[in-house]
């Protein structure tokens, strides 16, 4: 991710709805192609990508907070699947 993405994520967490759409628009095409090959369904792919982007935003926020608190390792993004 680029520095610009971090600024967009700050705006997402400030409640700016357009910021989340901007983040998705910026990265959607490459991720969509990859996910469509795996899921073979556009609606499932879009929902999966939205969930993935939200997880990335949350992880980035946790990492920023952890860094301020002196953590030396990043917080893991992967949380496994829900069953």
Phi and psi in degrees as a GROMACS rama.xvg file:
@    title "Ramachandran Plot"
@    xaxis  label "Phi"
@    yaxis  label "Psi"
@TYPE xy
-96.0351  164.321  UNK-2
-55.74  -36.2023  UNK-3
-60.4323  -35.1433  UNK-4
-63.5701  -38.3966  UNK-5
-63.0408  -38.8156  UNK-6
-64.9942  -41.4752  UNK-7
-63.1579  -41.1952  UNK-8
-64.847  -38.0765  UNK-9
-59.3426  -39.6528  UNK-10
-68.9819  -35.3091  UNK-11
-58.8648  -48.7898  UNK-12
-72.6517  -12.7819  UNK-13
-86.7268  0.302189  UNK-14
93.6665  11.0254  UNK-15
-83.4361  102.426  UNK-16
-62.0555  -37.0414  UNK-17
-63.8976  -28.6251  UNK-18
-63.4397  -39.8594  UNK-19
-64.8172  -42.0145  UNK-20
-62.1474  -38.2389  UNK-21
-62.7126  -43.2595  UNK-22
-63.0922  -45.3696  UNK-23
-63.1258  -46.7266  UNK-24
-57.6723  -38.2257  UNK-25
-67.0366  -33.5094  UNK-26
-115.075  -3.15377  UNK-27
-62.6228  -44.7237  UNK-28
-57.9058  -51.5572  UNK-29
-64.9511  -42.3736  UNK-30
-69.0589  -35.5578  UNK-31
-63.9364  -44.3993  UNK-32
-58.7715  -47.3073  UNK-33
-63.0048  -48.3538  UNK-34
-67.7627  -36.2887  UNK-35
-62.5654  -36.5866  UNK-36
-62.396  -33.0629  UNK-37
-85.8603  -44.0219  UNK-38
-91.9421  -26.954  UNK-39
59.4845  24.3728  UNK-40
-148.903  121.42  UNK-41
-62.4446  -45.1732  UNK-42
-62.6666  -45.6159  UNK-43
-61.5772  -39.8629  UNK-44
-63.3645  -46.2231  UNK-45
-62.75  -42.9268  UNK-46
-65.0276  -40.8006  UNK-47
-64.4832  -43.3056  UNK-48
-65.0285  -39.9231  UNK-49
-61.8701  -43.9269  UNK-50
-62.1929  -41.8457  UNK-51
-63.1494  -43.8922  UNK-52
-63.4787  -38.8929  UNK-53
-64.4469  -41.4789  UNK-54
-62.7595  -39.9298  UNK-55
-63.9709  -44.4941  UNK-56
-59.7569  -45.2337  UNK-57
-63.0674  -42.5812  UNK-58
-64.9769  -39.4075  UNK-59
-64.4312  -39.0529  UNK-60
-64.385  -45.1881  UNK-61
-60.8006  -42.0517  UNK-62
-64.7818  -39.135  UNK-63
-63.556  -42.3882  UNK-64
-66.9205  -44.4078  UNK-65
-61.0476  -40.7461  UNK-66
-62.886  -41.9223  UNK-67
-63.1085  -28.4388  UNK-68
-88.93  1.39882  UNK-69
95.2704  14.1874  UNK-70
-65.687  145.969  UNK-71
-104.078  -12.9935  UNK-72
-121.831  147.218  UNK-73
-71.7143  154.967  UNK-74
-76.5242  137.992  UNK-75
-72.1454  135.617  UNK-76
-80.6139  -41.1858  UNK-77
-66.1873  129.906  UNK-78
-121.713  4.53311  UNK-79
81.9509  -177.606  UNK-80
-102.219  152.168  UNK-81
-93.6575  135.071  UNK-82
